[in-house]
């Protein structure tokens, strides 16, 4: 797994307006970091910025976030809190 390439793919998807694909790439990145994978330069910050854009627009869970991360309630602010917890 190349976390830099994954983030770049998420950023490109977001620029195309494909938020669903961007979300999927961010899930891969989050799993990588949770598993102890290294952070590319500003990786967590970039991921957080993309998450912020996606959560603001969706306001919901397009890919079953609740199934993967206990505590998700559909609120964009909750996503932000869970992300911070997951990326520690």
PyMOL Python script that loads the backbone (N, CA, C, O; Angstrom):
from pymol import cmd

cmd.read_pdbstr("""\
ATOM      1  N   UNK A   1       0.854  -1.176   0.000  1.00  0.00           N
ATOM      2  CA  UNK A   1       0.000   0.000   0.000  1.00  0.00           C
ATOM      3  C   UNK A   1       0.891   1.227   0.000  1.00  0.00           C
ATOM      4  O   UNK A   1       1.816   1.329   0.807  1.00  0.00           O
ATOM      5  N   UNK A   2       0.624   2.138  -0.881  1.00  0.00           N
ATOM      6  CA  UNK A   2       1.358   3.395  -0.967  1.00  0.00           C
ATOM      7  C   UNK A   2       0.422   4.507  -0.483  1.00  0.00           C
ATOM      8  O   UNK A   2      -0.460   4.939  -1.224  1.00  0.00           O
ATOM      9  N   UNK A   3       0.610   4.972   0.756  1.00  0.00           N
ATOM     10  CA  UNK A   3      -0.320   5.959   1.291  1.00  0.00           C
ATOM     11  C   UNK A   3      -0.317   7.279   0.520  1.00  0.00           C
ATOM     12  O   UNK A   3      -1.354   7.935   0.419  1.00  0.00           O
ATOM     13  N   UNK A   4       0.832   7.674  -0.024  1.00  0.00           N
ATOM     14  CA  UNK A   4       0.886   8.909  -0.811  1.00  0.00           C
ATOM     15  C   UNK A   4       0.044   8.772  -2.081  1.00  0.00           C
ATOM     16  O   UNK A   4      -0.733   9.668  -2.412  1.00  0.00           O
ATOM     17  N   UNK A   5       0.197   7.667  -2.783  1.00  0.00           N
ATOM     18  CA  UNK A   5      -0.587   7.438  -4.005  1.00  0.00           C
ATOM     19  C   UNK A   5      -2.076   7.345  -3.678  1.00  0.00           C
ATOM     20  O   UNK A   5      -2.914   7.806  -4.452  1.00  0.00           O
ATOM     21  N   UNK A   6      -2.400   6.752  -2.540  1.00  0.00           N
ATOM     22  CA  UNK A   6      -3.797   6.631  -2.128  1.00  0.00           C
ATOM     23  C   UNK A   6      -4.412   8.010  -1.885  1.00  0.00           C
ATOM     24  O   UNK A   6      -5.530   8.280  -2.323  1.00  0.00           O
ATOM     25  N   UNK A   7      -3.685   8.873  -1.192  1.00  0.00           N
ATOM     26  CA  UNK A   7      -4.181  10.229  -0.951  1.00  0.00           C
ATOM     27  C   UNK A   7      -4.295  11.016  -2.259  1.00  0.00           C
ATOM     28  O   UNK A   7      -5.257  11.756  -2.463  1.00  0.00           O
ATOM     29  N   UNK A   8      -3.321  10.854  -3.128  1.00  0.00           N
ATOM     30  CA  UNK A   8      -3.392  11.541  -4.423  1.00  0.00           C
ATOM     31  C   UNK A   8      -4.613  11.083  -5.213  1.00  0.00           C
ATOM     32  O   UNK A   8      -5.276  11.890  -5.864  1.00  0.00           O
ATOM     33  N   UNK A   9      -4.906   9.788  -5.155  1.00  0.00           N
ATOM     34  CA  UNK A   9      -6.098   9.263  -5.840  1.00  0.00           C
ATOM     35  C   UNK A   9      -7.366   9.851  -5.242  1.00  0.00           C
ATOM     36  O   UNK A   9      -8.304  10.177  -5.970  1.00  0.00           O
ATOM     37  N   UNK A  10      -7.401   9.990  -3.920  1.00  0.00           N
ATOM     38  CA  UNK A  10      -8.562  10.596  -3.257  1.00  0.00           C
ATOM     39  C   UNK A  10      -8.713  12.052  -3.685  1.00  0.00           C
ATOM     40  O   UNK A  10      -9.822  12.518  -3.947  1.00  0.00           O
ATOM     41  N   UNK A  11      -7.601  12.758  -3.753  1.00  0.00           N
ATOM     42  CA  UNK A  11      -7.646  14.162  -4.162  1.00  0.00           C
ATOM     43  C   UNK A  11      -8.115  14.306  -5.608  1.00  0.00           C
ATOM     44  O   UNK A  11      -8.916  15.188  -5.917  1.00  0.00           O
ATOM     45  N   UNK A  12      -7.621  13.444  -6.490  1.00  0.00           N
ATOM     46  CA  UNK A  12      -8.055  13.492  -7.891  1.00  0.00           C
ATOM     47  C   UNK A  12      -9.548  13.178  -8.014  1.00  0.00           C
ATOM     48  O   UNK A  12     -10.264  13.826  -8.778  1.00  0.00           O
ATOM     49  N   UNK A  13     -10.008  12.184  -7.262  1.00  0.00           N
ATOM     50  CA  UNK A  13     -11.431  11.824  -7.294  1.00  0.00           C
ATOM     51  C   UNK A  13     -12.283  13.004  -6.830  1.00  0.00           C
ATOM     52  O   UNK A  13     -13.327  13.292  -7.415  1.00  0.00           O
ATOM     53  N   UNK A  14     -11.838  13.674  -5.793  1.00  0.00           N
ATOM     54  CA  UNK A  14     -12.576  14.824  -5.278  1.00  0.00           C
ATOM     55  C   UNK A  14     -12.620  15.946  -6.321  1.00  0.00           C
ATOM     56  O   UNK A  14     -13.656  16.586  -6.496  1.00  0.00           O
ATOM     57  N   UNK A  15     -11.510  16.183  -7.007  1.00  0.00           N
ATOM     58  CA  UNK A  15     -11.478  17.219  -8.051  1.00  0.00           C
ATOM     59  C   UNK A  15     -12.434  16.889  -9.186  1.00  0.00           C
ATOM     60  O   UNK A  15     -13.002  17.790  -9.803  1.00  0.00           O
ATOM     61  N   UNK A  16     -12.617  15.595  -9.466  1.00  0.00           N
ATOM     62  CA  UNK A  16     -13.563  15.165 -10.503  1.00  0.00           C
ATOM     63  C   UNK A  16     -15.007  15.231 -10.015  1.00  0.00           C
ATOM     64  O   UNK A  16     -15.946  15.094 -10.800  1.00  0.00           O
ATOM     65  N   UNK A  17     -15.174  15.443  -8.711  1.00  0.00           N
ATOM     66  CA  UNK A  17     -16.515  15.465  -8.139  1.00  0.00           C
ATOM     67  C   UNK A  17     -16.999  14.089  -7.725  1.00  0.00           C
ATOM     68  O   UNK A  17     -18.177  13.913  -7.415  1.00  0.00           O
ATOM     69  N   UNK A  18     -16.106  13.115  -7.716  1.00  0.00           N
ATOM     70  CA  UNK A  18     -16.450  11.736  -7.367  1.00  0.00           C
ATOM     71  C   UNK A  18     -16.166  11.510  -5.874  1.00  0.00           C
ATOM     72  O   UNK A  18     -15.161  10.908  -5.496  1.00  0.00           O
ATOM     73  N   UNK A  19     -17.073  12.007  -5.055  1.00  0.00           N
ATOM     74  CA  UNK A  19     -16.881  11.946  -3.607  1.00  0.00           C
ATOM     75  C   UNK A  19     -16.924  10.519  -3.067  1.00  0.00           C
ATOM     76  O   UNK A  19     -16.257  10.206  -2.081  1.00  0.00           O
ATOM     77  N   UNK A  20     -17.697   9.665  -3.706  1.00  0.00           N
ATOM     78  CA  UNK A  20     -17.797   8.283  -3.274  1.00  0.00           C
ATOM     79  C   UNK A  20     -16.440   7.575  -3.404  1.00  0.00           C
ATOM     80  O   UNK A  20     -16.024   6.851  -2.500  1.00  0.00           O
ATOM     81  N   UNK A  21     -15.763   7.789  -4.525  1.00  0.00           N
ATOM     82  CA  UNK A  21     -14.445   7.178  -4.727  1.00  0.00           C
ATOM     83  C   UNK A  21     -13.419   7.796  -3.781  1.00  0.00           C
ATOM     84  O   UNK A  21     -12.572   7.090  -3.233  1.00  0.00           O
ATOM     85  N   UNK A  22     -13.493   9.103  -3.589  1.00  0.00           N
ATOM     86  CA  UNK A  22     -12.584   9.760  -2.647  1.00  0.00           C
ATOM     87  C   UNK A  22     -12.749   9.156  -1.252  1.00  0.00           C
ATOM     88  O   UNK A  22     -11.771   8.916  -0.544  1.00  0.00           O
ATOM     89  N   UNK A  23     -13.985   8.921  -0.878  1.00  0.00           N
ATOM     90  CA  UNK A  23     -14.287   8.324   0.423  1.00  0.00           C
ATOM     91  C   UNK A  23     -13.648   6.941   0.542  1.00  0.00           C
ATOM     92  O   UNK A  23     -13.066   6.609   1.575  1.00  0.00           O
ATOM     93  N   UNK A  24     -13.758   6.140  -0.510  1.00  0.00           N
ATOM     94  CA  UNK A  24     -13.169   4.800  -0.494  1.00  0.00           C
ATOM     95  C   UNK A  24     -11.656   4.872  -0.298  1.00  0.00           C
ATOM     96  O   UNK A  24     -11.101   4.124   0.507  1.00  0.00           O
ATOM     97  N   UNK A  25     -10.986   5.765  -1.025  1.00  0.00           N
ATOM     98  CA  UNK A  25      -9.539   5.900  -0.861  1.00  0.00           C
ATOM     99  C   UNK A  25      -9.180   6.342   0.552  1.00  0.00           C
ATOM    100  O   UNK A  25      -8.179   5.892   1.110  1.00  0.00           O
ATOM    101  N   UNK A  26      -9.990   7.217   1.131  1.00  0.00           N
ATOM    102  CA  UNK A  26      -9.714   7.646   2.496  1.00  0.00           C
ATOM    103  C   UNK A  26      -9.930   6.516   3.493  1.00  0.00           C
ATOM    104  O   UNK A  26      -9.253   6.457   4.519  1.00  0.00           O
ATOM    105  N   UNK A  27     -10.853   5.634   3.206  1.00  0.00           N
ATOM    106  CA  UNK A  27     -11.019   4.461   4.067  1.00  0.00           C
ATOM    107  C   UNK A  27      -9.754   3.612   4.037  1.00  0.00           C
ATOM    108  O   UNK A  27      -9.295   3.141   5.077  1.00  0.00           O
ATOM    109  N   UNK A  28      -9.183   3.414   2.833  1.00  0.00           N
ATOM    110  CA  UNK A  28      -7.933   2.643   2.713  1.00  0.00           C
ATOM    111  C   UNK A  28      -6.814   3.317   3.495  1.00  0.00           C
ATOM    112  O   UNK A  28      -6.054   2.658   4.205  1.00  0.00           O
ATOM    113  N   UNK A  29      -6.721   4.628   3.359  1.00  0.00           N
ATOM    114  CA  UNK A  29      -5.684   5.376   4.057  1.00  0.00           C
ATOM    115  C   UNK A  29      -5.846   5.245   5.572  1.00  0.00           C
ATOM    116  O   UNK A  29      -4.873   5.017   6.290  1.00  0.00           O
ATOM    117  N   UNK A  30      -7.077   5.392   6.050  1.00  0.00           N
ATOM    118  CA  UNK A  30      -7.337   5.290   7.485  1.00  0.00           C
ATOM    119  C   UNK A  30      -6.977   3.906   8.019  1.00  0.00           C
ATOM    120  O   UNK A  30      -6.376   3.784   9.086  1.00  0.00           O
ATOM    121  N   UNK A  31      -7.343   2.872   7.277  1.00  0.00           N
ATOM    122  CA  UNK A  31      -6.990   1.512   7.687  1.00  0.00           C
ATOM    123  C   UNK A  31      -5.472   1.341   7.734  1.00  0.00           C
ATOM    124  O   UNK A  31      -4.942   0.701   8.642  1.00  0.00           O
ATOM    125  N   UNK A  32      -4.788   1.909   6.763  1.00  0.00           N
ATOM    126  CA  UNK A  32      -3.319   1.854   6.723  1.00  0.00           C
ATOM    127  C   UNK A  32      -2.724   2.486   7.975  1.00  0.00           C
ATOM    128  O   UNK A  32      -1.844   1.906   8.612  1.00  0.00           O
ATOM    129  N   UNK A  33      -3.208   3.678   8.326  1.00  0.00           N
ATOM    130  CA  UNK A  33      -2.681   4.384   9.496  1.00  0.00           C
ATOM    131  C   UNK A  33      -3.048   3.655  10.785  1.00  0.00           C
ATOM    132  O   UNK A  33      -2.231   3.571  11.703  1.00  0.00           O
ATOM    133  N   UNK A  34      -4.269   3.128  10.861  1.00  0.00           N
ATOM    134  CA  UNK A  34      -4.680   2.378  12.054  1.00  0.00           C
ATOM    135  C   UNK A  34      -3.791   1.160  12.261  1.00  0.00           C
ATOM    136  O   UNK A  34      -3.511   0.774  13.396  1.00  0.00           O
ATOM    137  N   UNK A  35      -3.355   0.562  11.174  1.00  0.00           N
ATOM    138  CA  UNK A  35      -2.507  -0.625  11.250  1.00  0.00           C
ATOM    139  C   UNK A  35      -1.054  -0.314  11.528  1.00  0.00           C
ATOM    140  O   UNK A  35      -0.217  -1.216  11.528  1.00  0.00           O
ATOM    141  N   UNK A  36      -0.736   0.958  11.767  1.00  0.00           N
ATOM    142  CA  UNK A  36       0.632   1.331  12.106  1.00  0.00           C
ATOM    143  C   UNK A  36       1.451   1.786  10.911  1.00  0.00           C
ATOM    144  O   UNK A  36       2.659   1.991  11.032  1.00  0.00           O
ATOM    145  N   UNK A  37       0.810   1.948   9.752  1.00  0.00           N
ATOM    146  CA  UNK A  37       1.519   2.415   8.567  1.00  0.00           C
ATOM    147  C   UNK A  37       2.004   3.849   8.726  1.00  0.00           C
ATOM    148  O   UNK A  37       1.403   4.648   9.443  1.00  0.00           O
ATOM    149  N   UNK A  38       3.108   4.161   8.041  1.00  0.00           N
ATOM    150  CA  UNK A  38       3.693   5.493   8.149  1.00  0.00           C
ATOM    151  C   UNK A  38       2.813   6.551   7.492  1.00  0.00           C
ATOM    152  O   UNK A  38       1.986   6.260   6.628  1.00  0.00           O
ATOM    153  N   UNK A  39       3.024   7.787   7.935  1.00  0.00           N
ATOM    154  CA  UNK A  39       2.285   8.922   7.394  1.00  0.00           C
ATOM    155  C   UNK A  39       3.160   9.632   6.365  1.00  0.00           C
ATOM    156  O   UNK A  39       4.273  10.047   6.687  1.00  0.00           O
ATOM    157  N   UNK A  40       2.676   9.779   5.134  1.00  0.00           N
ATOM    158  CA  UNK A  40       3.423  10.592   4.185  1.00  0.00           C
ATOM    159  C   UNK A  40       3.359  12.056   4.611  1.00  0.00           C
ATOM    160  O   UNK A  40       2.598  12.409   5.512  1.00  0.00           O
ATOM    161  N   UNK A  41       4.145  12.898   3.974  1.00  0.00           N
ATOM    162  CA  UNK A  41       4.183  14.304   4.351  1.00  0.00           C
ATOM    163  C   UNK A  41       2.786  14.921   4.368  1.00  0.00           C
ATOM    164  O   UNK A  41       2.078  14.910   3.362  1.00  0.00           O
ATOM    165  N   UNK A  42       2.401  15.459   5.527  1.00  0.00           N
ATOM    166  CA  UNK A  42       1.080  16.082   5.751  1.00  0.00           C
ATOM    167  C   UNK A  42      -0.071  15.128   5.445  1.00  0.00           C
ATOM    168  O   UNK A  42      -1.182  15.578   5.164  1.00  0.00           O
ATOM    169  N   UNK A  43       0.171  13.841   5.492  1.00  0.00           N
ATOM    170  CA  UNK A  43      -0.831  12.856   5.122  1.00  0.00           C
ATOM    171  C   UNK A  43      -2.115  12.944   5.927  1.00  0.00           C
ATOM    172  O   UNK A  43      -3.206  13.004   5.359  1.00  0.00           O
ATOM    173  N   UNK A  44      -1.990  12.952   7.241  1.00  0.00           N
ATOM    174  CA  UNK A  44      -3.184  12.994   8.082  1.00  0.00           C
ATOM    175  C   UNK A  44      -3.915  14.321   7.924  1.00  0.00           C
ATOM    176  O   UNK A  44      -5.145  14.368   7.947  1.00  0.00           O
ATOM    177  N   UNK A  45      -3.164  15.381   7.765  1.00  0.00           N
ATOM    178  CA  UNK A  45      -3.779  16.700   7.560  1.00  0.00           C
ATOM    179  C   UNK A  45      -4.549  16.736   6.239  1.00  0.00           C
ATOM    180  O   UNK A  45      -5.675  17.230   6.180  1.00  0.00           O
ATOM    181  N   UNK A  46      -3.934  16.210   5.184  1.00  0.00           N
ATOM    182  CA  UNK A  46      -4.604  16.170   3.879  1.00  0.00           C
ATOM    183  C   UNK A  46      -5.846  15.292   3.932  1.00  0.00           C
ATOM    184  O   UNK A  46      -6.894  15.654   3.397  1.00  0.00           O
ATOM    185  N   UNK A  47      -5.725  14.145   4.574  1.00  0.00           N
ATOM    186  CA  UNK A  47      -6.874  13.241   4.701  1.00  0.00           C
ATOM    187  C   UNK A  47      -8.004  13.940   5.459  1.00  0.00           C
ATOM    188  O   UNK A  47      -9.171  13.834   5.082  1.00  0.00           O
ATOM    189  N   UNK A  48      -7.651  14.651   6.521  1.00  0.00           N
ATOM    190  CA  UNK A  48      -8.652  15.349   7.315  1.00  0.00           C
ATOM    191  C   UNK A  48      -9.364  16.417   6.489  1.00  0.00           C
ATOM    192  O   UNK A  48     -10.576  16.595   6.613  1.00  0.00           O
ATOM    193  N   UNK A  49      -8.612  17.126   5.646  1.00  0.00           N
ATOM    194  CA  UNK A  49      -9.224  18.158   4.797  1.00  0.00           C
ATOM    195  C   UNK A  49     -10.228  17.542   3.823  1.00  0.00           C
ATOM    196  O   UNK A  49     -11.307  18.094   3.607  1.00  0.00           O
ATOM    197  N   UNK A  50      -9.871  16.402   3.239  1.00  0.00           N
ATOM    198  CA  UNK A  50     -10.778  15.738   2.297  1.00  0.00           C
ATOM    199  C   UNK A  50     -12.003  15.214   3.037  1.00  0.00           C
ATOM    200  O   UNK A  50     -13.129  15.359   2.561  1.00  0.00           O
ATOM    201  N   UNK A  51     -11.784  14.601   4.209  1.00  0.00           N
ATOM    202  CA  UNK A  51     -12.903  14.111   5.017  1.00  0.00           C
ATOM    203  C   UNK A  51     -13.878  15.248   5.307  1.00  0.00           C
ATOM    204  O   UNK A  51     -15.095  15.079   5.237  1.00  0.00           O
ATOM    205  N   UNK A  52     -13.315  16.406   5.634  1.00  0.00           N
ATOM    206  CA  UNK A  52     -14.147  17.566   5.980  1.00  0.00           C
ATOM    207  C   UNK A  52     -15.062  17.935   4.807  1.00  0.00           C
ATOM    208  O   UNK A  52     -16.254  18.172   5.003  1.00  0.00           O
ATOM    209  N   UNK A  53     -14.519  17.984   3.611  1.00  0.00           N
ATOM    210  CA  UNK A  53     -15.317  18.317   2.424  1.00  0.00           C
ATOM    211  C   UNK A  53     -16.398  17.271   2.190  1.00  0.00           C
ATOM    212  O   UNK A  53     -17.551  17.610   1.924  1.00  0.00           O
ATOM    213  N   UNK A  54     -16.030  16.025   2.288  1.00  0.00           N
ATOM    214  CA  UNK A  54     -16.985  14.943   2.037  1.00  0.00           C
ATOM    215  C   UNK A  54     -18.082  14.924   3.090  1.00  0.00           C
ATOM    216  O   UNK A  54     -19.260  14.803   2.753  1.00  0.00           O
ATOM    217  N   UNK A  55     -17.715  15.040   4.353  1.00  0.00           N
ATOM    218  CA  UNK A  55     -18.724  14.972   5.418  1.00  0.00           C
ATOM    219  C   UNK A  55     -19.660  16.167   5.370  1.00  0.00           C
ATOM    220  O   UNK A  55     -20.845  16.033   5.672  1.00  0.00           O
ATOM    221  N   UNK A  56     -19.151  17.327   4.997  1.00  0.00           N
ATOM    222  CA  UNK A  56     -20.011  18.511   4.886  1.00  0.00           C
ATOM    223  C   UNK A  56     -21.063  18.319   3.803  1.00  0.00           C
ATOM    224  O   UNK A  56     -22.209  18.741   3.964  1.00  0.00           O
ATOM    225  N   UNK A  57     -20.680  17.686   2.706  1.00  0.00           N
ATOM    226  CA  UNK A  57     -21.619  17.526   1.599  1.00  0.00           C
ATOM    227  C   UNK A  57     -22.554  16.338   1.785  1.00  0.00           C
ATOM    228  O   UNK A  57     -23.739  16.419   1.463  1.00  0.00           O
ATOM    229  N   UNK A  58     -22.027  15.248   2.300  1.00  0.00           N
ATOM    230  CA  UNK A  58     -22.868  14.067   2.455  1.00  0.00           C
ATOM    231  C   UNK A  58     -23.774  14.184   3.674  1.00  0.00           C
ATOM    232  O   UNK A  58     -24.985  13.986   3.587  1.00  0.00           O
ATOM    233  N   UNK A  59     -23.170  14.507   4.803  1.00  0.00           N
ATOM    234  CA  UNK A  59     -23.936  14.549   6.033  1.00  0.00           C
ATOM    235  C   UNK A  59     -24.438  13.176   6.428  1.00  0.00           C
ATOM    236  O   UNK A  59     -25.103  13.024   7.453  1.00  0.00           O
ATOM    237  N   UNK A  60     -24.126  12.180   5.624  1.00  0.00           N
ATOM    238  CA  UNK A  60     -24.536  10.800   5.879  1.00  0.00           C
ATOM    239  C   UNK A  60     -23.361   9.885   5.617  1.00  0.00           C
ATOM    240  O   UNK A  60     -22.238  10.339   5.401  1.00  0.00           O
ATOM    241  N   UNK A  61     -23.622   8.632   5.637  1.00  0.00           N
ATOM    242  CA  UNK A  61     -22.609   7.607   5.540  1.00  0.00           C
ATOM    243  C   UNK A  61     -22.721   6.865   4.205  1.00  0.00           C
ATOM    244  O   UNK A  61     -23.444   5.872   4.128  1.00  0.00           O
ATOM    245  N   UNK A  62     -22.022   7.317   3.145  1.00  0.00           N
ATOM    246  CA  UNK A  62     -22.216   6.699   1.841  1.00  0.00           C
ATOM    247  C   UNK A  62     -21.671   5.280   1.689  1.00  0.00           C
ATOM    248  O   UNK A  62     -22.071   4.562   0.773  1.00  0.00           O
ATOM    249  N   UNK A  63     -20.767   4.870   2.572  1.00  0.00           N
ATOM    250  CA  UNK A  63     -20.169   3.539   2.405  1.00  0.00           C
ATOM    251  C   UNK A  63     -20.260   2.659   3.639  1.00  0.00           C
ATOM    252  O   UNK A  63     -19.432   1.763   3.803  1.00  0.00           O
ATOM    253  N   UNK A  64     -21.215   2.876   4.494  1.00  0.00           N
ATOM    254  CA  UNK A  64     -21.336   2.008   5.659  1.00  0.00           C
ATOM    255  C   UNK A  64     -20.306   2.276   6.731  1.00  0.00           C
ATOM    256  O   UNK A  64     -19.830   1.340   7.373  1.00  0.00           O
ATOM    257  N   UNK A  65     -19.949   3.530   6.941  1.00  0.00           N
ATOM    258  CA  UNK A  65     -18.980   3.891   7.977  1.00  0.00           C
ATOM    259  C   UNK A  65     -19.396   3.310   9.316  1.00  0.00           C
ATOM    260  O   UNK A  65     -18.563   2.839  10.090  1.00  0.00           O
ATOM    261  N   UNK A  66     -20.682   3.348   9.576  1.00  0.00           N
ATOM    262  CA  UNK A  66     -21.200   2.855  10.860  1.00  0.00           C
ATOM    263  C   UNK A  66     -20.857   1.386  11.060  1.00  0.00           C
ATOM    264  O   UNK A  66     -20.574   0.955  12.178  1.00  0.00           O
ATOM    265  N   UNK A  67     -20.882   0.623   9.979  1.00  0.00           N
ATOM    266  CA  UNK A  67     -20.570  -0.799  10.088  1.00  0.00           C
ATOM    267  C   UNK A  67     -19.117  -1.019  10.459  1.00  0.00           C
ATOM    268  O   UNK A  67     -18.789  -2.000  11.126  1.00  0.00           O
ATOM    269  N   UNK A  68     -18.231  -0.106  10.031  1.00  0.00           N
ATOM    270  CA  UNK A  68     -16.798  -0.282  10.266  1.00  0.00           C
ATOM    271  C   UNK A  68     -16.318   0.384  11.547  1.00  0.00           C
ATOM    272  O   UNK A  68     -15.381  -0.096  12.185  1.00  0.00           O
ATOM    273  N   UNK A  69     -16.949   1.477  11.922  1.00  0.00           N
ATOM    274  CA  UNK A  69     -16.459   2.252  13.053  1.00  0.00           C
ATOM    275  C   UNK A  69     -17.575   2.497  14.052  1.00  0.00           C
ATOM    276  O   UNK A  69     -18.501   3.268  13.799  1.00  0.00           O
ATOM    277  N   UNK A  70     -17.474   1.840  15.166  1.00  0.00           N
ATOM    278  CA  UNK A  70     -18.480   1.959  16.221  1.00  0.00           C
ATOM    279  C   UNK A  70     -18.593   3.410  16.672  1.00  0.00           C
ATOM    280  O   UNK A  70     -17.582   4.088  16.859  1.00  0.00           O
ATOM    281  N   UNK A  71     -19.785   3.869  16.841  1.00  0.00           N
ATOM    282  CA  UNK A  71     -20.016   5.211  17.343  1.00  0.00           C
ATOM    283  C   UNK A  71     -20.453   6.200  16.288  1.00  0.00           C
ATOM    284  O   UNK A  71     -20.808   7.330  16.626  1.00  0.00           O
ATOM    285  N   UNK A  72     -20.443   5.821  15.016  1.00  0.00           N
ATOM    286  CA  UNK A  72     -20.869   6.755  13.968  1.00  0.00           C
ATOM    287  C   UNK A  72     -22.378   6.907  14.018  1.00  0.00           C
ATOM    288  O   UNK A  72     -23.103   5.915  14.085  1.00  0.00           O
ATOM    289  N   UNK A  73     -22.861   8.158  13.986  1.00  0.00           N
ATOM    290  CA  UNK A  73     -24.297   8.403  14.089  1.00  0.00           C
ATOM    291  C   UNK A  73     -24.847   9.220  12.916  1.00  0.00           C
ATOM    292  O   UNK A  73     -25.991   9.674  12.966  1.00  0.00           O
ATOM    293  N   UNK A  74     -24.045   9.411  11.863  1.00  0.00           N
ATOM    294  CA  UNK A  74     -24.504  10.158  10.700  1.00  0.00           C
ATOM    295  C   UNK A  74     -24.225  11.647  10.768  1.00  0.00           C
ATOM    296  O   UNK A  74     -24.456  12.363   9.793  1.00  0.00           O
ATOM    297  N   UNK A  75     -23.738  12.121  11.890  1.00  0.00           N
ATOM    298  CA  UNK A  75     -23.456  13.532  12.075  1.00  0.00           C
ATOM    299  C   UNK A  75     -22.034  13.834  11.583  1.00  0.00           C
ATOM    300  O   UNK A  75     -21.091  13.170  12.012  1.00  0.00           O
ATOM    301  N   UNK A  76     -21.858  14.828  10.689  1.00  0.00           N
ATOM    302  CA  UNK A  76     -20.516  15.158  10.200  1.00  0.00           C
ATOM    303  C   UNK A  76     -19.525  15.481  11.313  1.00  0.00           C
ATOM    304  O   UNK A  76     -18.337  15.186  11.179  1.00  0.00           O
ATOM    305  N   UNK A  77     -19.983  16.074  12.397  1.00  0.00           N
ATOM    306  CA  UNK A  77     -19.073  16.372  13.510  1.00  0.00           C
ATOM    307  C   UNK A  77     -18.580  15.086  14.167  1.00  0.00           C
ATOM    308  O   UNK A  77     -17.452  15.025  14.658  1.00  0.00           O
ATOM    309  N   UNK A  78     -19.427  14.062  14.175  1.00  0.00           N
ATOM    310  CA  UNK A  78     -19.025  12.780  14.738  1.00  0.00           C
ATOM    311  C   UNK A  78     -17.946  12.149  13.875  1.00  0.00           C
ATOM    312  O   UNK A  78     -17.000  11.556  14.393  1.00  0.00           O
ATOM    313  N   UNK A  79     -18.084  12.274  12.556  1.00  0.00           N
ATOM    314  CA  UNK A  79     -17.057  11.734  11.653  1.00  0.00           C
ATOM    315  C   UNK A  79     -15.715  12.357  11.992  1.00  0.00           C
ATOM    316  O   UNK A  79     -14.706  11.659  12.087  1.00  0.00           O
ATOM    317  N   UNK A  80     -15.704  13.655  12.171  1.00  0.00           N
ATOM    318  CA  UNK A  80     -14.458  14.365  12.478  1.00  0.00           C
ATOM    319  C   UNK A  80     -13.840  13.843  13.778  1.00  0.00           C
ATOM    320  O   UNK A  80     -12.631  13.625  13.847  1.00  0.00           O
ATOM    321  N   UNK A  81     -14.655  13.645  14.790  1.00  0.00           N
ATOM    322  CA  UNK A  81     -14.153  13.132  16.065  1.00  0.00           C
ATOM    323  C   UNK A  81     -13.617  11.708  15.922  1.00  0.00           C
ATOM    324  O   UNK A  81     -12.559  11.379  16.459  1.00  0.00           O
ATOM    325  N   UNK A  82     -14.356  10.866  15.194  1.00  0.00           N
ATOM    326  CA  UNK A  82     -13.917   9.489  15.006  1.00  0.00           C
ATOM    327  C   UNK A  82     -12.631   9.434  14.193  1.00  0.00           C
ATOM    328  O   UNK A  82     -11.744   8.632  14.485  1.00  0.00           O
ATOM    329  N   UNK A  83     -12.529  10.279  13.179  1.00  0.00           N
ATOM    330  CA  UNK A  83     -11.312  10.331  12.371  1.00  0.00           C
ATOM    331  C   UNK A  83     -10.129  10.663  13.240  1.00  0.00           C
ATOM    332  O   UNK A  83      -9.093  10.003  13.166  1.00  0.00           O
ATOM    333  N   UNK A  84     -10.273  11.679  14.063  1.00  0.00           N
ATOM    334  CA  UNK A  84      -9.176  12.088  14.929  1.00  0.00           C
ATOM    335  C   UNK A  84      -8.755  10.944  15.835  1.00  0.00           C
ATOM    336  O   UNK A  84      -7.565  10.719  16.052  1.00  0.00           O
ATOM    337  N   UNK A  85      -9.727  10.228  16.357  1.00  0.00           N
ATOM    338  CA  UNK A  85      -9.453   9.090  17.230  1.00  0.00           C
ATOM    339  C   UNK A  85      -8.743   7.974  16.461  1.00  0.00           C
ATOM    340  O   UNK A  85      -7.795   7.371  16.965  1.00  0.00           O
ATOM    341  N   UNK A  86      -9.207   7.708  15.245  1.00  0.00           N
ATOM    342  CA  UNK A  86      -8.634   6.630  14.451  1.00  0.00           C
ATOM    343  C   UNK A  86      -7.236   6.926  13.970  1.00  0.00           C
ATOM    344  O   UNK A  86      -6.431   6.009  13.810  1.00  0.00           O
ATOM    345  N   UNK A  87      -6.928   8.191  13.736  1.00  0.00           N
ATOM    346  CA  UNK A  87      -5.625   8.553  13.167  1.00  0.00           C
ATOM    347  C   UNK A  87      -4.573   8.884  14.227  1.00  0.00           C
ATOM    348  O   UNK A  87      -3.464   9.297  13.887  1.00  0.00           O
ATOM    349  N   UNK A  88      -4.905   8.711  15.478  1.00  0.00           N
ATOM    350  CA  UNK A  88      -3.924   8.967  16.546  1.00  0.00           C
ATOM    351  C   UNK A  88      -2.838   7.944  16.508  1.00  0.00           C
ATOM    352  O   UNK A  88      -1.920   7.988  17.327  1.00  0.00           O
TER     353      UNK A  88
END
""", "prot")
cmd.dss("prot")
cmd.show_as("cartoon", "prot")
cmd.util.cbc("prot")
cmd.orient("prot")
